[in-house]
Amino acid sequence: MTYKKTYEVKENNQLIIDLPDQFKTKKKVMVIIEDIDDEQVDKINLLKKASNDPLFLADIAEISADFESIDKELL
């Protein structure tokens, strides 16, 4: 199971991570610290918003329909 969340580093350079309930029975977890710049975080947040945007979803549906007949072809 993977849990991924971005945290802000506080002035004291410490993080407190509250794990989801799915981890209650786990005895060990792996923590990886990765430096993320603010621009990348902003882009990820925009992508998350796009996944609920009606125009974006309509575009994806249209593209999927365009390729539907090609997907059924045998090579």
PDB file of N, CA, C and O in Angstrom:
ATOM      1  N   MET A   1       0.838  -1.165   0.000  1.00  0.00           N
ATOM      2  CA  MET A   1       0.000   0.000   0.000  1.00  0.00           C
ATOM      3  C   MET A   1       0.893   1.240   0.000  1.00  0.00           C
ATOM      4  O   MET A   1       1.900   1.289   0.707  1.00  0.00           O
ATOM      5  N   THR A   2       0.521   2.229  -0.788  1.00  0.00           N
ATOM      6  CA  THR A   2       1.294   3.455  -0.876  1.00  0.00           C
ATOM      7  C   THR A   2       0.435   4.635  -0.458  1.00  0.00           C
ATOM      8  O   THR A   2      -0.727   4.738  -0.850  1.00  0.00           O
ATOM      9  N   TYR A   3       1.002   5.509   0.325  1.00  0.00           N
ATOM     10  CA  TYR A   3       0.347   6.735   0.759  1.00  0.00           C
ATOM     11  C   TYR A   3       1.288   7.871   0.435  1.00  0.00           C
ATOM     12  O   TYR A   3       2.441   7.871   0.868  1.00  0.00           O
ATOM     13  N   LYS A   4       0.807   8.838  -0.322  1.00  0.00           N
ATOM     14  CA  LYS A   4       1.678   9.925  -0.749  1.00  0.00           C
ATOM     15  C   LYS A   4       0.977  11.247  -0.454  1.00  0.00           C
ATOM     16  O   LYS A   4      -0.174  11.451  -0.838  1.00  0.00           O
ATOM     17  N   LYS A   5       1.677  12.131   0.227  1.00  0.00           N
ATOM     18  CA  LYS A   5       1.124  13.435   0.564  1.00  0.00           C
ATOM     19  C   LYS A   5       2.268  14.423   0.688  1.00  0.00           C
ATOM     20  O   LYS A   5       3.345  14.068   1.168  1.00  0.00           O
ATOM     21  N   THR A   6       2.049  15.659   0.259  1.00  0.00           N
ATOM     22  CA  THR A   6       3.059  16.698   0.351  1.00  0.00           C
ATOM     23  C   THR A   6       2.850  17.492   1.635  1.00  0.00           C
ATOM     24  O   THR A   6       1.734  17.910   1.943  1.00  0.00           O
ATOM     25  N   TYR A   7       3.921  17.692   2.372  1.00  0.00           N
ATOM     26  CA  TYR A   7       3.880  18.432   3.628  1.00  0.00           C
ATOM     27  C   TYR A   7       4.778  19.661   3.531  1.00  0.00           C
ATOM     28  O   TYR A   7       5.755  19.672   2.782  1.00  0.00           O
ATOM     29  N   GLU A   8       4.437  20.685   4.289  1.00  0.00           N
ATOM     30  CA  GLU A   8       5.295  21.854   4.383  1.00  0.00           C
ATOM     31  C   GLU A   8       6.256  21.650   5.556  1.00  0.00           C
ATOM     32  O   GLU A   8       5.845  21.199   6.626  1.00  0.00           O
ATOM     33  N   VAL A   9       7.528  21.980   5.356  1.00  0.00           N
ATOM     34  CA  VAL A   9       8.526  21.864   6.414  1.00  0.00           C
ATOM     35  C   VAL A   9       8.404  23.101   7.304  1.00  0.00           C
ATOM     36  O   VAL A   9       8.429  24.233   6.822  1.00  0.00           O
ATOM     37  N   LYS A  10       8.273  22.865   8.600  1.00  0.00           N
ATOM     38  CA  LYS A  10       8.128  23.956   9.570  1.00  0.00           C
ATOM     39  C   LYS A  10       9.496  24.534   9.921  1.00  0.00           C
ATOM     40  O   LYS A  10      10.529  23.996   9.522  1.00  0.00           O
ATOM     41  N   GLU A  11       9.492  25.633  10.671  1.00  0.00           N
ATOM     42  CA  GLU A  11      10.735  26.315  11.034  1.00  0.00           C
ATOM     43  C   GLU A  11      11.693  25.427  11.824  1.00  0.00           C
ATOM     44  O   GLU A  11      12.910  25.567  11.704  1.00  0.00           O
ATOM     45  N   ASN A  12      11.152  24.515  12.628  1.00  0.00           N
ATOM     46  CA  ASN A  12      12.015  23.646  13.430  1.00  0.00           C
ATOM     47  C   ASN A  12      12.550  22.448  12.644  1.00  0.00           C
ATOM     48  O   ASN A  12      13.225  21.584  13.203  1.00  0.00           O
ATOM     49  N   ASN A  13      12.245  22.402  11.345  1.00  0.00           N
ATOM     50  CA  ASN A  13      12.743  21.366  10.443  1.00  0.00           C
ATOM     51  C   ASN A  13      12.230  19.971  10.803  1.00  0.00           C
ATOM     52  O   ASN A  13      12.928  18.980  10.585  1.00  0.00           O
ATOM     53  N   GLN A  14      11.003  19.888  11.358  1.00  0.00           N
ATOM     54  CA  GLN A  14      10.415  18.612  11.729  1.00  0.00           C
ATOM     55  C   GLN A  14       9.070  18.433  11.037  1.00  0.00           C
ATOM     56  O   GLN A  14       8.386  19.399  10.698  1.00  0.00           O
ATOM     57  N   LEU A  15       8.714  17.169  10.839  1.00  0.00           N
ATOM     58  CA  LEU A  15       7.411  16.810  10.279  1.00  0.00           C
ATOM     59  C   LEU A  15       6.712  15.856  11.242  1.00  0.00           C
ATOM     60  O   LEU A  15       7.344  14.994  11.853  1.00  0.00           O
ATOM     61  N   ILE A  16       5.408  16.025  11.366  1.00  0.00           N
ATOM     62  CA  ILE A  16       4.582  15.054  12.085  1.00  0.00           C
ATOM     63  C   ILE A  16       3.608  14.508  11.064  1.00  0.00           C
ATOM     64  O   ILE A  16       2.821  15.254  10.480  1.00  0.00           O
ATOM     65  N   ILE A  17       3.663  13.201  10.850  1.00  0.00           N
ATOM     66  CA  ILE A  17       2.850  12.570   9.816  1.00  0.00           C
ATOM     67  C   ILE A  17       1.782  11.714  10.483  1.00  0.00           C
ATOM     68  O   ILE A  17       2.096  10.758  11.191  1.00  0.00           O
ATOM     69  N   ASP A  18       0.531  12.060  10.255  1.00  0.00           N
ATOM     70  CA  ASP A  18      -0.587  11.250  10.720  1.00  0.00           C
ATOM     71  C   ASP A  18      -0.931  10.252   9.620  1.00  0.00           C
ATOM     72  O   ASP A  18      -1.354  10.640   8.532  1.00  0.00           O
ATOM     73  N   LEU A  19      -0.748   8.978   9.907  1.00  0.00           N
ATOM     74  CA  LEU A  19      -1.002   7.941   8.913  1.00  0.00           C
ATOM     75  C   LEU A  19      -2.490   7.618   8.836  1.00  0.00           C
ATOM     76  O   LEU A  19      -3.198   7.715   9.838  1.00  0.00           O
ATOM     77  N   PRO A  20      -2.970   7.235   7.651  1.00  0.00           N
ATOM     78  CA  PRO A  20      -4.373   6.836   7.500  1.00  0.00           C
ATOM     79  C   PRO A  20      -4.661   5.540   8.268  1.00  0.00           C
ATOM     80  O   PRO A  20      -3.743   4.809   8.641  1.00  0.00           O
ATOM     81  N   ASP A  21      -5.928   5.274   8.491  1.00  0.00           N
ATOM     82  CA  ASP A  21      -6.346   4.093   9.252  1.00  0.00           C
ATOM     83  C   ASP A  21      -5.843   2.779   8.648  1.00  0.00           C
ATOM     84  O   ASP A  21      -5.652   1.809   9.382  1.00  0.00           O
ATOM     85  N   GLN A  22      -5.625   2.724   7.341  1.00  0.00           N
ATOM     86  CA  GLN A  22      -5.171   1.497   6.696  1.00  0.00           C
ATOM     87  C   GLN A  22      -3.808   1.042   7.222  1.00  0.00           C
ATOM     88  O   GLN A  22      -3.426  -0.113   7.031  1.00  0.00           O
ATOM     89  N   PHE A  23      -3.084   1.931   7.874  1.00  0.00           N
ATOM     90  CA  PHE A  23      -1.749   1.593   8.359  1.00  0.00           C
ATOM     91  C   PHE A  23      -1.742   1.170   9.826  1.00  0.00           C
ATOM     92  O   PHE A  23      -0.668   0.925  10.377  1.00  0.00           O
ATOM     93  N   LYS A  24      -2.886   1.079  10.468  1.00  0.00           N
ATOM     94  CA  LYS A  24      -2.943   0.753  11.896  1.00  0.00           C
ATOM     95  C   LYS A  24      -2.309  -0.595  12.223  1.00  0.00           C
ATOM     96  O   LYS A  24      -1.709  -0.753  13.286  1.00  0.00           O
ATOM     97  N   THR A  25      -2.431  -1.552  11.333  1.00  0.00           N
ATOM     98  CA  THR A  25      -1.903  -2.887  11.603  1.00  0.00           C
ATOM     99  C   THR A  25      -0.453  -3.062  11.146  1.00  0.00           C
ATOM    100  O   THR A  25       0.139  -4.117  11.373  1.00  0.00           O
ATOM    101  N   LYS A  26       0.112  -2.062  10.519  1.00  0.00           N
ATOM    102  CA  LYS A  26       1.475  -2.165   9.992  1.00  0.00           C
ATOM    103  C   LYS A  26       2.499  -1.907  11.086  1.00  0.00           C
ATOM    104  O   LYS A  26       2.311  -1.030  11.930  1.00  0.00           O
ATOM    105  N   LYS A  27       3.569  -2.666  11.069  1.00  0.00           N
ATOM    106  CA  LYS A  27       4.640  -2.531  12.058  1.00  0.00           C
ATOM    107  C   LYS A  27       5.794  -1.674  11.538  1.00  0.00           C
ATOM    108  O   LYS A  27       6.528  -1.068  12.318  1.00  0.00           O
ATOM    109  N   LYS A  28       5.946  -1.631  10.206  1.00  0.00           N
ATOM    110  CA  LYS A  28       7.014  -0.843   9.596  1.00  0.00           C
ATOM    111  C   LYS A  28       6.475  -0.132   8.363  1.00  0.00           C
ATOM    112  O   LYS A  28       5.624  -0.661   7.648  1.00  0.00           O
ATOM    113  N   VAL A  29       6.983   1.073   8.123  1.00  0.00           N
ATOM    114  CA  VAL A  29       6.693   1.809   6.901  1.00  0.00           C
ATOM    115  C   VAL A  29       7.989   2.435   6.411  1.00  0.00           C
ATOM    116  O   VAL A  29       8.917   2.646   7.192  1.00  0.00           O
ATOM    117  N   MET A  30       8.054   2.730   5.130  1.00  0.00           N
ATOM    118  CA  MET A  30       9.227   3.380   4.563  1.00  0.00           C
ATOM    119  C   MET A  30       8.883   4.843   4.297  1.00  0.00           C
ATOM    120  O   MET A  30       7.853   5.153   3.698  1.00  0.00           O
ATOM    121  N   VAL A  31       9.750   5.725   4.747  1.00  0.00           N
ATOM    122  CA  VAL A  31       9.559   7.154   4.532  1.00  0.00           C
ATOM    123  C   VAL A  31      10.673   7.629   3.611  1.00  0.00           C
ATOM    124  O   VAL A  31      11.852   7.405   3.888  1.00  0.00           O
ATOM    125  N   ILE A  32      10.301   8.287   2.515  1.00  0.00           N
ATOM    126  CA  ILE A  32      11.268   8.838   1.564  1.00  0.00           C
ATOM    127  C   ILE A  32      11.056  10.344   1.534  1.00  0.00           C
ATOM    128  O   ILE A  32       9.939  10.815   1.316  1.00  0.00           O
ATOM    129  N   ILE A  33      12.114  11.090   1.750  1.00  0.00           N
ATOM    130  CA  ILE A  33      12.035  12.548   1.739  1.00  0.00           C
ATOM    131  C   ILE A  33      12.545  13.038   0.384  1.00  0.00           C
ATOM    132  O   ILE A  33      13.675  12.751  -0.013  1.00  0.00           O
ATOM    133  N   GLU A  34      11.691  13.781  -0.312  1.00  0.00           N
ATOM    134  CA  GLU A  34      12.037  14.286  -1.640  1.00  0.00           C
ATOM    135  C   GLU A  34      11.776  15.783  -1.666  1.00  0.00           C
ATOM    136  O   GLU A  34      10.713  16.246  -1.254  1.00  0.00           O
ATOM    137  N   ASP A  35      12.742  16.525  -2.146  1.00  0.00           N
ATOM    138  CA  ASP A  35      12.601  17.975  -2.260  1.00  0.00           C
ATOM    139  C   ASP A  35      11.708  18.283  -3.462  1.00  0.00           C
ATOM    140  O   ASP A  35      11.977  17.829  -4.574  1.00  0.00           O
ATOM    141  N   ILE A  36      10.650  19.054  -3.233  1.00  0.00           N
ATOM    142  CA  ILE A  36       9.721  19.406  -4.306  1.00  0.00           C
ATOM    143  C   ILE A  36       9.655  20.920  -4.379  1.00  0.00           C
ATOM    144  O   ILE A  36       9.405  21.588  -3.376  1.00  0.00           O
ATOM    145  N   ASP A  37       9.882  21.458  -5.568  1.00  0.00           N
ATOM    146  CA  ASP A  37       9.791  22.904  -5.692  1.00  0.00           C
ATOM    147  C   ASP A  37       8.322  23.343  -5.812  1.00  0.00           C
ATOM    148  O   ASP A  37       7.460  22.560  -6.211  1.00  0.00           O
ATOM    149  N   ASP A  38       8.065  24.575  -5.469  1.00  0.00           N
ATOM    150  CA  ASP A  38       6.692  25.093  -5.436  1.00  0.00           C
ATOM    151  C   ASP A  38       6.016  25.032  -6.803  1.00  0.00           C
ATOM    152  O   ASP A  38       4.807  24.816  -6.885  1.00  0.00           O
ATOM    153  N   GLU A  39       6.778  25.219  -7.867  1.00  0.00           N
ATOM    154  CA  GLU A  39       6.204  25.189  -9.210  1.00  0.00           C
ATOM    155  C   GLU A  39       5.635  23.802  -9.529  1.00  0.00           C
ATOM    156  O   GLU A  39       4.561  23.688 -10.120  1.00  0.00           O
ATOM    157  N   GLN A  40       6.352  22.763  -9.140  1.00  0.00           N
ATOM    158  CA  GLN A  40       5.885  21.404  -9.379  1.00  0.00           C
ATOM    159  C   GLN A  40       4.615  21.129  -8.576  1.00  0.00           C
ATOM    160  O   GLN A  40       3.691  20.493  -9.084  1.00  0.00           O
ATOM    161  N   VAL A  41       4.559  21.593  -7.349  1.00  0.00           N
ATOM    162  CA  VAL A  41       3.373  21.408  -6.512  1.00  0.00           C
ATOM    163  C   VAL A  41       2.175  22.116  -7.139  1.00  0.00           C
ATOM    164  O   VAL A  41       1.071  21.573  -7.165  1.00  0.00           O
ATOM    165  N   ASP A  42       2.398  23.331  -7.646  1.00  0.00           N
ATOM    166  CA  ASP A  42       1.314  24.077  -8.303  1.00  0.00           C
ATOM    167  C   ASP A  42       0.793  23.325  -9.526  1.00  0.00           C
ATOM    168  O   ASP A  42      -0.416  23.271  -9.753  1.00  0.00           O
ATOM    169  N   LYS A  43       1.691  22.749 -10.309  1.00  0.00           N
ATOM    170  CA  LYS A  43       1.287  21.995 -11.496  1.00  0.00           C
ATOM    171  C   LYS A  43       0.488  20.754 -11.116  1.00  0.00           C
ATOM    172  O   LYS A  43      -0.503  20.430 -11.770  1.00  0.00           O
ATOM    173  N   ILE A  44       0.910  20.065 -10.072  1.00  0.00           N
ATOM    174  CA  ILE A  44       0.193  18.869  -9.616  1.00  0.00           C
ATOM    175  C   ILE A  44      -1.204  19.241  -9.144  1.00  0.00           C
ATOM    176  O   ILE A  44      -2.169  18.530  -9.426  1.00  0.00           O
ATOM    177  N   ASN A  45      -1.315  20.356  -8.424  1.00  0.00           N
ATOM    178  CA  ASN A  45      -2.629  20.805  -7.961  1.00  0.00           C
ATOM    179  C   ASN A  45      -3.545  21.162  -9.136  1.00  0.00           C
ATOM    180  O   ASN A  45      -4.744  20.886  -9.090  1.00  0.00           O
ATOM    181  N   LEU A  46      -2.995  21.770 -10.178  1.00  0.00           N
ATOM    182  CA  LEU A  46      -3.791  22.075 -11.369  1.00  0.00           C
ATOM    183  C   LEU A  46      -4.264  20.797 -12.059  1.00  0.00           C
ATOM    184  O   LEU A  46      -5.395  20.732 -12.542  1.00  0.00           O
ATOM    185  N   LEU A  47      -3.401  19.783 -12.106  1.00  0.00           N
ATOM    186  CA  LEU A  47      -3.797  18.504 -12.708  1.00  0.00           C
ATOM    187  C   LEU A  47      -4.911  17.843 -11.903  1.00  0.00           C
ATOM    188  O   LEU A  47      -5.821  17.243 -12.475  1.00  0.00           O
ATOM    189  N   LYS A  48      -4.841  17.951 -10.585  1.00  0.00           N
ATOM    190  CA  LYS A  48      -5.896  17.390  -9.742  1.00  0.00           C
ATOM    191  C   LYS A  48      -7.223  18.093  -9.998  1.00  0.00           C
ATOM    192  O   LYS A  48      -8.270  17.447 -10.043  1.00  0.00           O
ATOM    193  N   LYS A  49      -7.185  19.422 -10.165  1.00  0.00           N
ATOM    194  CA  LYS A  49      -8.403  20.168 -10.468  1.00  0.00           C
ATOM    195  C   LYS A  49      -8.949  19.786 -11.835  1.00  0.00           C
ATOM    196  O   LYS A  49     -10.163  19.693 -12.016  1.00  0.00           O
ATOM    197  N   ALA A  50      -8.062  19.564 -12.796  1.00  0.00           N
ATOM    198  CA  ALA A  50      -8.486  19.230 -14.155  1.00  0.00           C
ATOM    199  C   ALA A  50      -9.245  17.913 -14.190  1.00  0.00           C
ATOM    200  O   ALA A  50     -10.129  17.732 -15.027  1.00  0.00           O
ATOM    201  N   SER A  51      -8.916  16.999 -13.298  1.00  0.00           N
ATOM    202  CA  SER A  51      -9.582  15.698 -13.311  1.00  0.00           C
ATOM    203  C   SER A  51     -11.063  15.793 -12.978  1.00  0.00           C
ATOM    204  O   SER A  51     -11.803  14.834 -13.194  1.00  0.00           O
ATOM    205  N   ASN A  52     -11.507  16.924 -12.458  1.00  0.00           N
ATOM    206  CA  ASN A  52     -12.924  17.143 -12.174  1.00  0.00           C
ATOM    207  C   ASN A  52     -13.552  18.216 -13.070  1.00  0.00           C
ATOM    208  O   ASN A  52     -14.736  18.524 -12.933  1.00  0.00           O
ATOM    209  N   ASP A  53     -12.773  18.775 -13.970  1.00  0.00           N
ATOM    210  CA  ASP A  53     -13.251  19.853 -14.835  1.00  0.00           C
ATOM    211  C   ASP A  53     -14.118  19.281 -15.956  1.00  0.00           C
ATOM    212  O   ASP A  53     -13.657  18.416 -16.700  1.00  0.00           O
ATOM    213  N   PRO A  54     -15.368  19.744 -16.093  1.00  0.00           N
ATOM    214  CA  PRO A  54     -16.271  19.197 -17.116  1.00  0.00           C
ATOM    215  C   PRO A  54     -15.741  19.338 -18.548  1.00  0.00           C
ATOM    216  O   PRO A  54     -15.903  18.420 -19.353  1.00  0.00           O
ATOM    217  N   LEU A  55     -15.117  20.461 -18.874  1.00  0.00           N
ATOM    218  CA  LEU A  55     -14.577  20.639 -20.231  1.00  0.00           C
ATOM    219  C   LEU A  55     -13.426  19.676 -20.496  1.00  0.00           C
ATOM    220  O   LEU A  55     -13.329  19.100 -21.579  1.00  0.00           O
ATOM    221  N   PHE A  56     -12.560  19.503 -19.511  1.00  0.00           N
ATOM    222  CA  PHE A  56     -11.453  18.563 -19.652  1.00  0.00           C
ATOM    223  C   PHE A  56     -11.976  17.145 -19.843  1.00  0.00           C
ATOM    224  O   PHE A  56     -11.512  16.416 -20.719  1.00  0.00           O
ATOM    225  N   LEU A  57     -12.942  16.762 -19.021  1.00  0.00           N
ATOM    226  CA  LEU A  57     -13.508  15.410 -19.126  1.00  0.00           C
ATOM    227  C   LEU A  57     -14.209  15.198 -20.458  1.00  0.00           C
ATOM    228  O   LEU A  57     -14.163  14.103 -21.018  1.00  0.00           O
ATOM    229  N   ALA A  58     -14.862  16.248 -20.974  1.00  0.00           N
ATOM    230  CA  ALA A  58     -15.508  16.151 -22.290  1.00  0.00           C
ATOM    231  C   ALA A  58     -14.459  15.954 -23.384  1.00  0.00           C
ATOM    232  O   ALA A  58     -14.665  15.164 -24.306  1.00  0.00           O
ATOM    233  N   ASP A  59     -13.338  16.669 -23.286  1.00  0.00           N
ATOM    234  CA  ASP A  59     -12.259  16.504 -24.260  1.00  0.00           C
ATOM    235  C   ASP A  59     -11.697  15.085 -24.231  1.00  0.00           C
ATOM    236  O   ASP A  59     -11.449  14.489 -25.280  1.00  0.00           O
ATOM    237  N   ILE A  60     -11.500  14.554 -23.043  1.00  0.00           N
ATOM    238  CA  ILE A  60     -10.982  13.193 -22.905  1.00  0.00           C
ATOM    239  C   ILE A  60     -11.963  12.184 -23.493  1.00  0.00           C
ATOM    240  O   ILE A  60     -11.554  11.241 -24.169  1.00  0.00           O
ATOM    241  N   ALA A  61     -13.244  12.378 -23.239  1.00  0.00           N
ATOM    242  CA  ALA A  61     -14.264  11.476 -23.790  1.00  0.00           C
ATOM    243  C   ALA A  61     -14.263  11.536 -25.317  1.00  0.00           C
ATOM    244  O   ALA A  61     -14.384  10.508 -25.983  1.00  0.00           O
ATOM    245  N   GLU A  62     -14.124  12.745 -25.868  1.00  0.00           N
ATOM    246  CA  GLU A  62     -14.099  12.900 -27.328  1.00  0.00           C
ATOM    247  C   GLU A  62     -12.877  12.209 -27.937  1.00  0.00           C
ATOM    248  O   GLU A  62     -12.986  11.540 -28.965  1.00  0.00           O
ATOM    249  N   ILE A  63     -11.733  12.371 -27.311  1.00  0.00           N
ATOM    250  CA  ILE A  63     -10.513  11.726 -27.808  1.00  0.00           C
ATOM    251  C   ILE A  63     -10.641  10.207 -27.717  1.00  0.00           C
ATOM    252  O   ILE A  63     -10.235   9.492 -28.633  1.00  0.00           O
ATOM    253  N   SER A  64     -11.201   9.720 -26.622  1.00  0.00           N
ATOM    254  CA  SER A  64     -11.397   8.276 -26.466  1.00  0.00           C
ATOM    255  C   SER A  64     -12.313   7.731 -27.547  1.00  0.00           C
ATOM    256  O   SER A  64     -12.075   6.649 -28.082  1.00  0.00           O
ATOM    257  N   ALA A  65     -13.357   8.477 -27.868  1.00  0.00           N
ATOM    258  CA  ALA A  65     -14.284   8.054 -28.922  1.00  0.00           C
ATOM    259  C   ALA A  65     -13.590   8.027 -30.278  1.00  0.00           C
ATOM    260  O   ALA A  65     -13.841   7.135 -31.088  1.00  0.00           O
ATOM    261  N   ASP A  66     -12.721   9.000 -30.527  1.00  0.00           N
ATOM    262  CA  ASP A  66     -11.983   9.043 -31.790  1.00  0.00           C
ATOM    263  C   ASP A  66     -11.106   7.812 -31.985  1.00  0.00           C
ATOM    264  O   ASP A  66     -10.946   7.338 -33.110  1.00  0.00           O
ATOM    265  N   PHE A  67     -10.542   7.294 -30.909  1.00  0.00           N
ATOM    266  CA  PHE A  67      -9.626   6.165 -31.008  1.00  0.00           C
ATOM    267  C   PHE A  67     -10.299   4.820 -30.739  1.00  0.00           C
ATOM    268  O   PHE A  67      -9.644   3.780 -30.807  1.00  0.00           O
ATOM    269  N   GLU A  68     -11.588   4.827 -30.437  1.00  0.00           N
ATOM    270  CA  GLU A  68     -12.268   3.591 -30.094  1.00  0.00           C
ATOM    271  C   GLU A  68     -12.207   2.560 -31.215  1.00  0.00           C
ATOM    272  O   GLU A  68     -11.954   1.383 -30.957  1.00  0.00           O
ATOM    273  N   SER A  69     -12.435   2.989 -32.464  1.00  0.00           N
ATOM    274  CA  SER A  69     -12.409   2.030 -33.570  1.00  0.00           C
ATOM    275  C   SER A  69     -10.996   1.511 -33.839  1.00  0.00           C
ATOM    276  O   SER A  69     -10.820   0.363 -34.246  1.00  0.00           O
ATOM    277  N   ILE A  70     -10.005   2.348 -33.613  1.00  0.00           N
ATOM    278  CA  ILE A  70      -8.611   1.931 -33.822  1.00  0.00           C
ATOM    279  C   ILE A  70      -8.207   0.915 -32.765  1.00  0.00           C
ATOM    280  O   ILE A  70      -7.473  -0.029 -33.058  1.00  0.00           O
ATOM    281  N   ASP A  71      -8.679   1.100 -31.537  1.00  0.00           N
ATOM    282  CA  ASP A  71      -8.336   0.189 -30.449  1.00  0.00           C
ATOM    283  C   ASP A  71      -8.855  -1.235 -30.719  1.00  0.00           C
ATOM    284  O   ASP A  71      -8.298  -2.212 -30.217  1.00  0.00           O
ATOM    285  N   LYS A  72      -9.905  -1.335 -31.499  1.00  0.00           N
ATOM    286  CA  LYS A  72     -10.501  -2.656 -31.761  1.00  0.00           C
ATOM    287  C   LYS A  72      -9.822  -3.389 -32.922  1.00  0.00           C
ATOM    288  O   LYS A  72     -10.073  -4.573 -33.144  1.00  0.00           O
ATOM    289  N   GLU A  73      -8.970  -2.688 -33.653  1.00  0.00           N
ATOM    290  CA  GLU A  73      -8.297  -3.316 -34.796  1.00  0.00           C
ATOM    291  C   GLU A  73      -7.200  -4.267 -34.318  1.00  0.00           C
ATOM    292  O   GLU A  73      -6.540  -4.030 -33.306  1.00  0.00           O
ATOM    293  N   LEU A  74      -7.028  -5.333 -35.067  1.00  0.00           N
ATOM    294  CA  LEU A  74      -5.943  -6.274 -34.789  1.00  0.00           C
ATOM    295  C   LEU A  74      -4.729  -5.896 -35.627  1.00  0.00           C
ATOM    296  O   LEU A  74      -4.868  -5.519 -36.790  1.00  0.00           O
ATOM    297  N   LEU A  75      -3.585  -5.993 -35.059  1.00  0.00           N
ATOM    298  CA  LEU A  75      -2.358  -5.688 -35.820  1.00  0.00           C
ATOM    299  C   LEU A  75      -1.828  -6.912 -36.488  1.00  0.00           C
ATOM    300  O   LEU A  75      -0.805  -6.850 -37.170  1.00  0.00           O
TER     301      LEU A  75
END
